[in-house]
């Protein structure tokens, strides 16, 4: 299927483009849990908006974690380590569940650093809008809220919830990745205050099994829908940035919404790279 070749070229080009920036992606140690497995995540493994030339850390102000399965909600804050960096929890539930992680952080940047990092992540339209708003005199003070939903499965045969949780700004997966194979397409919807957010840039990150992170810039349609093609085994992240407010002295309130899941092909094993156009 040679039609997949241009997509892969784009992915690898974007992979190199991402080399000079860091992104905030919370990766679970395991997504396809079995009974008795421990749900574990490093809550500070990646820091968003850091430049390699001028690294600085964002201060995490608060973390709130919940596990959702059907109508059940379990607060996991007591299972976060004392330094707020590691989550360890052994679920008693069975069936697919959604892990919800909300973090608030604060950091200061120069105008150039802030805009450069947005551009490095492929968010050029947002950077251009901010370029005319931000002044060059004050530091950019970014109060960010990072909201991540991760789909974990304890029983692949049971359906997962395809409805938004109660968050104002979120991405909701509408198709089940468990049991999918190469070339399958999944759909997701981007919403703001319960309403679809049309024509919005959304970045798809894929952390391949090799550890490399590749990316592709997507855009929601008129109904806020997104389509994700499963070409590579690994962890998939859909991430959207919403700038809620910008003050005259460069104080920014930003909202980051991410949905993550793992794609493991169990149906068809590739023996060659013919599917990629080679």
C-alpha positions as CSV (number, residue, x, y, z in Angstrom):
1,X,0.0,0.0,0.0
2,X,2.2,2.8,-1.3
3,X,-0.2,5.5,-0.2
4,X,1.2,5.2,3.3
5,X,4.6,6.3,2.1
6,X,4.1,10.1,2.1
7,X,2.6,9.9,5.6
8,X,5.7,8.1,7.0
9,X,8.0,10.6,5.3
10,X,6.1,13.4,7.1
11,X,6.3,11.6,10.4
12,X,10.0,11.1,10.2
13,X,10.6,14.7,9.1
14,X,8.5,15.9,12.1
15,X,10.5,13.5,14.3
16,X,13.7,15.4,13.5
17,X,11.8,18.7,13.9
18,X,10.9,17.8,17.4
19,X,14.5,17.1,18.5
20,X,15.1,20.6,19.8
21,X,12.1,20.8,22.1
22,X,10.6,18.9,25.0
23,X,7.0,18.1,25.5
24,X,4.9,17.2,28.5
25,X,3.7,13.6,28.0
26,X,2.9,11.3,30.9
27,X,3.7,7.8,29.8
28,X,2.3,4.9,31.8
29,X,4.6,1.9,32.5
30,X,1.8,-0.4,31.2
31,X,-1.5,0.2,29.4
32,X,-2.7,-3.3,28.8
33,X,-3.0,-4.3,32.4
34,X,-3.9,-7.8,33.6
35,X,-5.4,-8.7,36.9
36,X,-2.9,-8.1,39.7
37,X,-0.8,-5.7,37.7
38,X,0.2,-2.3,39.1
39,X,-0.8,0.9,37.4
40,X,2.3,3.1,37.4
41,X,3.3,6.4,35.9
42,X,6.2,8.9,36.2
43,X,4.4,12.3,36.7
44,X,7.5,14.4,35.9
45,X,9.3,12.5,33.1
46,X,8.8,15.2,30.5
47,X,8.6,18.9,31.0
48,X,6.8,21.1,28.5
49,X,8.3,24.2,27.0
50,X,11.9,23.7,27.8
51,X,14.6,24.8,25.4
52,X,17.9,22.8,25.2
53,X,19.8,26.1,24.8
54,X,18.2,27.6,27.9
55,X,16.7,24.9,30.1
56,X,14.5,25.7,33.0
57,X,12.0,23.7,35.0
58,X,8.3,24.4,35.4
59,X,7.1,24.3,39.0
60,X,4.3,21.8,39.5
61,X,1.7,23.5,41.8
62,X,-0.8,20.6,42.2
63,X,-1.7,17.2,41.0
64,X,-5.0,15.4,41.0
65,X,-5.5,11.9,39.8
66,X,-8.7,9.8,39.4
67,X,-9.6,6.5,37.8
68,X,-12.9,6.2,36.0
69,X,-14.7,3.0,35.0
70,X,-18.3,3.3,33.9
71,X,-20.0,5.1,36.8
72,X,-17.2,4.5,39.3
73,X,-14.7,7.2,40.2
74,X,-11.7,6.4,42.4
75,X,-9.4,9.2,43.7
76,X,-5.8,8.1,43.6
77,X,-4.1,11.1,45.2
78,X,-3.1,9.0,48.2
79,X,-1.1,6.7,45.9
80,X,1.2,9.5,44.7
81,X,4.7,9.4,46.1
82,X,5.8,12.0,48.7
83,X,7.7,14.0,46.1
84,X,4.7,14.0,43.8
85,X,6.6,12.3,40.9
86,X,5.4,8.7,40.9
87,X,1.9,7.1,40.9
88,X,1.6,3.4,41.9
89,X,-1.8,1.8,42.3
90,X,-3.0,-1.8,42.0
91,X,-6.6,-1.7,40.5
92,X,-9.3,-4.0,41.9
93,X,-11.6,-3.2,39.0
94,X,-11.9,-5.2,35.8
95,X,-12.5,-3.9,32.3
96,X,-11.2,-0.8,30.5
97,X,-10.8,2.3,32.5
98,X,-9.8,6.0,32.1
99,X,-6.9,7.4,34.2
100,X,-7.4,11.2,34.6
101,X,-4.4,13.3,35.6
102,X,-4.7,17.0,36.1
103,X,-1.6,19.1,36.9
104,X,-1.2,22.8,37.4
105,X,2.2,24.4,36.8
106,X,3.9,27.8,36.6
107,X,7.1,28.9,34.7
108,X,8.6,32.1,33.3
109,X,10.2,32.4,29.9
110,X,11.4,35.1,27.6
111,X,9.0,36.0,24.8
112,X,11.5,34.5,22.2
113,X,11.9,31.3,24.2
114,X,8.1,30.8,24.6
115,X,7.3,31.4,21.0
116,X,10.2,29.3,19.7
117,X,9.2,26.3,21.7
118,X,5.6,26.6,20.4
119,X,6.9,26.7,16.8
120,X,9.3,23.8,17.5
121,X,6.2,21.7,18.5
122,X,4.4,22.5,15.2
123,X,2.1,25.1,16.8
124,X,3.1,27.9,14.4
125,X,-0.5,29.4,14.0
126,X,-0.8,29.8,17.8
127,X,2.7,31.3,18.0
128,X,2.0,33.8,15.3
129,X,-1.2,34.9,17.1
130,X,0.7,35.4,20.3
131,X,3.6,37.2,18.6
132,X,1.5,40.3,18.1
133,X,0.0,40.2,21.5
134,X,3.0,39.6,23.8
135,X,5.3,42.5,24.5
136,X,9.1,42.1,24.5
137,X,9.6,43.9,27.9
138,X,8.1,41.5,30.4
139,X,8.8,37.8,31.0
140,X,6.1,35.4,29.8
141,X,4.5,34.0,33.0
142,X,2.7,30.8,32.0
143,X,0.1,29.4,34.4
144,X,-0.6,26.1,32.7
145,X,-3.1,23.3,33.3
146,X,-2.3,19.9,31.9
147,X,-5.1,17.5,31.6
148,X,-4.4,13.9,30.5
149,X,-6.7,11.0,30.0
150,X,-5.2,7.6,29.4
151,X,-7.1,4.5,28.3
152,X,-6.0,1.4,30.3
153,X,-7.5,-2.0,29.8
154,X,-7.9,-4.9,32.3
155,X,-10.3,-6.8,30.0
156,X,-10.1,-6.2,26.3
157,X,-13.5,-7.8,25.6
158,X,-15.5,-5.2,27.6
159,X,-16.4,-1.8,26.0
160,X,-14.9,1.4,27.3
161,X,-16.6,4.7,27.9
162,X,-16.7,6.9,24.9
163,X,-18.2,9.9,26.7
164,X,-16.3,13.0,27.9
165,X,-15.6,13.1,31.6
166,X,-16.7,16.5,33.1
167,X,-13.7,18.5,32.1
168,X,-14.3,21.7,30.1
169,X,-11.5,21.0,27.6
170,X,-10.8,17.5,26.6
171,X,-10.2,14.9,23.8
172,X,-12.4,11.8,23.8
173,X,-11.5,8.7,21.9
174,X,-14.5,7.2,20.1
175,X,-13.0,4.0,18.7
176,X,-11.4,1.2,20.6
177,X,-7.7,0.6,19.9
178,X,-7.6,-2.8,21.6
179,X,-7.7,-5.5,19.0
180,X,-6.9,-3.1,16.1
181,X,-4.4,-3.9,13.4
182,X,-2.1,-1.9,11.1
183,X,-3.9,0.6,8.9
184,X,-7.0,0.8,11.1
185,X,-8.3,4.3,11.7
186,X,-9.6,5.6,15.1
187,X,-11.8,8.6,15.7
188,X,-11.7,11.2,18.5
189,X,-13.5,14.4,19.3
190,X,-12.1,17.7,20.7
191,X,-14.5,19.6,22.9
192,X,-14.6,22.9,24.8
193,X,-17.2,23.3,27.5
194,X,-19.0,20.3,26.1
195,X,-19.2,21.6,22.5
196,X,-17.1,20.4,19.6
197,X,-14.1,22.6,18.8
198,X,-13.8,22.9,15.0
199,X,-10.8,23.6,12.8
200,X,-8.3,23.3,15.7
201,X,-4.7,22.1,15.5
202,X,-4.0,18.9,17.3
203,X,-0.6,17.2,17.5
204,X,-0.4,13.5,17.3
205,X,2.7,12.1,19.1
206,X,3.6,8.5,18.9
207,X,6.2,7.0,21.2
208,X,7.4,4.0,19.2
209,X,8.7,0.9,20.9
210,X,12.3,2.0,20.0
211,X,11.7,5.0,22.3
212,X,11.7,7.6,19.5
213,X,8.9,10.1,19.5
214,X,7.5,11.1,16.2
215,X,4.6,13.5,15.4
216,X,2.1,14.7,13.0
217,X,0.0,17.8,13.0
218,X,-3.7,17.1,12.6
219,X,-6.7,19.5,12.5
220,X,-10.2,18.8,13.8
221,X,-13.1,19.0,11.2
222,X,-16.3,21.1,11.4
223,X,-17.7,18.7,14.1
224,X,-14.5,18.7,16.1
225,X,-13.6,15.2,14.9
226,X,-10.1,13.8,14.4
227,X,-8.9,10.7,12.6
228,X,-5.9,8.7,13.7
229,X,-4.3,6.0,11.5
230,X,-2.5,3.2,13.3
231,X,0.7,2.7,11.4
232,X,3.2,2.2,14.2
233,X,3.1,0.1,17.4
234,X,3.5,2.3,20.5
235,X,1.9,4.8,22.7
236,X,-0.3,7.4,20.9
237,X,-0.9,10.9,22.3
238,X,-3.4,13.4,20.9
239,X,-2.6,16.9,22.4
240,X,-4.3,20.3,22.0
241,X,-3.3,23.7,23.4
242,X,-5.9,26.3,24.2
243,X,-4.8,29.8,25.3
244,X,-7.5,30.9,27.7
245,X,-6.2,34.4,28.5
246,X,-3.3,36.7,27.8
247,X,-2.8,39.9,29.9
248,X,-1.0,43.1,28.9
249,X,2.1,42.1,31.0
250,X,2.5,38.7,29.4
251,X,0.6,36.6,31.9
252,X,-0.8,33.6,30.1
253,X,-3.3,31.0,31.1
254,X,-2.9,27.9,29.0
255,X,-4.8,24.7,28.9
256,X,-3.3,21.5,27.5
257,X,-5.6,18.5,26.9
258,X,-4.1,15.1,26.0
259,X,-5.5,11.6,25.4
260,X,-3.2,8.6,25.3
261,X,-3.5,5.0,24.5
262,X,-1.3,2.1,23.4
263,X,-1.6,0.4,20.1
264,X,-0.3,-3.2,20.0
265,X,-0.9,-5.2,16.8
266,X,-2.1,-8.7,17.6
267,X,-3.7,-9.5,14.3
268,X,-1.1,-9.2,11.6
269,X,2.7,-9.4,11.8
270,X,4.7,-7.5,9.2
271,X,7.5,-9.5,7.5
272,X,8.6,-6.7,5.2
273,X,8.3,-2.9,4.9
274,X,6.2,-3.1,1.7
275,X,3.3,-1.5,3.5
276,X,5.4,1.6,4.0
277,X,6.1,2.0,0.2
278,X,9.6,0.5,0.2
